[in-house]
Amino acid sequence: MSSFETAHETGRGFGLSSREVQVIGGASGLMAVTVALMYVFVATPLATVNDYLFGTAPILGVLVYGAAIFVGELIAERGVKGGDMGVAFVGTVILVCAFAIFGAGVLSFAPPETHLPILGLALIVTAIGTALISGYVYARSITFEHWGSFANAAFLGGIVVIAVGSFVFPVLLSVGFVLIFLGFLLRLGYEIWEVRDRRDASIALQTIGVYIAVAGVFVHVLQLVMRYVLSQD
C-alpha cells in the first residue's frame, strides 16, 4: 500500500484509499452511461427486446440476459488480465448494453413523461441500498467471501424457480424475481468486501465486479419503482 493511500484511510478502515476511489468512480461512470442509454434506448426498437424474450417464456429472457452478462464479464476480465484493453472494452460494452436494453424494456411500460422521474428515483433507492450494504461490510471485521457463494446459490435457485414458473406455476415467477434480486444484493456485498480487503487485486477487475452488482440491483429496483409510480395513477 502506498503512503498516499494510507493518508486517506482510518485505523478502522472507514476511509477511502485512492484505489477504492478509482473503483467507485469507475463503477459510477459505467452506471451513468448505462442509465443514459436506457433513456435513449426506450425510444428505439431495442425497447421491444424484452417483449419478444419474456413474452415467449420468462425463462428465455432470464437465460439470454444472464448469458450476455456472463459472456460480457468473461471477455472484459480476459482483456484486463491479458493486458488487451480493446478486448476489455468489448466485454464492457456487452455488459453495459445488456443492462441498458433490459432497463429500456422495463421503462417502456411507463408513459414517456415519467421516464426521468422513475430513473431518478431508482438511482436514489439503489444508492441508499448500496450505502447501507457498504456501511455494513466496512463496519464488520469479518470475511464476506461466503456472500459470493450465497449469491450464486440465489441466482441458480432463481433460474430454476423461474423455469418452473414459466411452464407450470406462474405464481413462482415472483419468487424467482426475489431470488435473483437477492443474488445481486449478496454479490454487491461480496464485491464491496473484495474492494475492502483485497488491496492487491486489479482495479479494473474490481470496477467491473462492482458495476455488475450495482447494475443488477438497479434494474430490479427500477421494476419496483416503475410499478409503484404506475400504481399511483
N, C-alpha and C positions, 0 to 999 in steps of 0.2 A: 504494500500500500504506500502511495506517495505521501509526502508531507503535506501536499496541497489537499489531498483527500482527508487526511487526519484533522486538518483545521476546520473542516466542515461537519465533523461528527462529534457526538457527545459520548460520554462514557457508557451510557445505556444503549447507544446505537440508534437514537431517535433522529440524529442529524442526518443530512443527506450528503453523501460524497459526490465528487464530480462524476463518477461512474453512474451512480444512481440517478443523478440529474439528467445525464445523457440518455439513459434508458427511458425514463419518464417522458423526457422531451421527444424522443423518437417515437414512442408508442402514441403519445398525444398527437403528434403530427400526422401519423398514419390514420388515427381516428378522425381527425379533422378532414382529411382527404376523403375518407370513407363516407362520412356524413354528407359532405358536399356532393359526392357522386350519387348518393341516394336521392338527394333533392333534384339532381339533374336527370337521373335515370327514370324517375317516376313519371316523367312526361314523354318517355320513349317506349317503344315496343318491348324493351327489356323488362319493364314492369309487369309484363304478362307471363314471364317465365314461370313464376310461382303457380299461376293458374294451370298451366299445362302439366307441371310436375306433380303438385299436390292434388290437382283435380283428377289426375289419373289414379293416383294412390298416394296417401300421405307418406308412406314409407319410401316411395320413389324420390320424393323431394328431399327427405332426410338423407338418403344414400347419395344422391347426386351432390348436394351441398357438402355433405360430410367428406366425400371423395375429393371435391375441389379444395377444401381446406387442408385435407391430409396431403394431397399432392403439392399444393402451393407451399405448405410448410416444409415438406421434404426437399423441394427444389431450392427454396430460399436457404435452408440450412446447409444443403450441399454446396451451394455457391459460396456461402460465407466461409465454410470450413476449407473449401478448395481455393479460396482467395480470388474467386471469379465473381466480381461484383455484377457483371452482366447477367449471369445465371441467378444470382441472389435477387436482382431486380425483377426478373421474370417471375420468380416464385412469389415475391411480394405483391406484384401486380395481380396475380391469380387470386391471392388471399383477399386483397382489397376489393377486387371486382366481385368475388363470390359474396362477401358480406354486403356490398353495396347493392347488388342486384336483388338479393334476398330482401334487404331492407326496403328497397323501392317497391317490391311486390307487396310488402306489408302496408306501406304507406299509401299505395294506390287505392285502397278501400276507403280512404278518408277524403273528404272534399279538399280541393286544392288550397283553399284559404286556411285550412287547419294544418297543412304540412309543416310549416316552420314552427308553430307552437308545439306540435307533437314532438318534433325532433328536439326542440329546445328543452322540453320537459323531460324527455327520455335521457338527454345528456345530463341534466341536473340529477335525476334519480340515480343514474349509473355512476356519476362522480361521487355522490354521497355513499353509495354502496361500496365503491372501490376504496374510499377513505376509511370506512368502518372496518373493512377486511384488512386493509393495510395497517391500521392502528392496532388491531388485534394481533396480527402477525408480529409486528415490531415490539409489542408490549410483552410478548411471551418468549422467554429464552429457551425454546424447545425447537425440535425439528418439525417441519411440516411436510416432510417427504411423503408421509402416508396419505396426505391430501391428494397427491398425484394419482396414487392407486385408487383411492375412493372416487376420484373424478372419472377415471377410465371405467370403473365399475358402473357408475351412474350413466355414462354415455352408452355403454353396451346394454344396460338394463333398459334405457330409454328407447334404443333402437328395437329391441325385442318386443317391448310393450307396444310401440307404435306399429310394428309389423303385424302383431295380433289384432290391434285395434283397426288397422286398415281393412281387414278382411272378415273379422269375426265380431269383435266387441268394440264399436266406435267410442264407447264411453272411456275406453282405455287411452284414447289419444291425448286427453288432458293429463293423464298420469305420465305419459311419455314426455310431454312438454315439460312437466315439473322436473322429471329426472334429468333431462338434458340441460335444463336451466341450472339445476343443482350442480351438474357436472362442470359447467363453465364457472360457477361461483367457486367451487373447490379448486379448479385449475388456477383461477386467479390468485387464490391464497397460496397455492403451491409456487406459482411464478414469482410472487412477491417475496416469498421465502428464499427462492433461488437468488433473487437480486440482493436480498439482505445478507445471506450467508456465503454465497459462492462468489467471492470477490475476484477470483481469477478467471471466471468464465467470460466468454466473448460478449461484449456489449451488444453487438448486432444480434446475436442469438437470443439474448435475454430480452431485447427490444421486441423481436418477433414473437417470443413466447407471451410477453405481457400484452402485446397488441391483440393476439388471437383470443386470449382470455377476456379482455375488456370488450372486444368487438362481439364476442359470443354473448356476454352478459347484456350488452347494449341492444342487440336485435331481439332478445327476449323481453327486455324492459319495454322496448318500442311497441311490441304487440300488446302488452298490458296497458300501456299509456293510451294507445290508439283506441282500445276497447272502452277505456274509461271516458275518454273525450267524446266518443260517439254515443255513449250511453247518457250523456248529459243533454243531448238534443231532444 
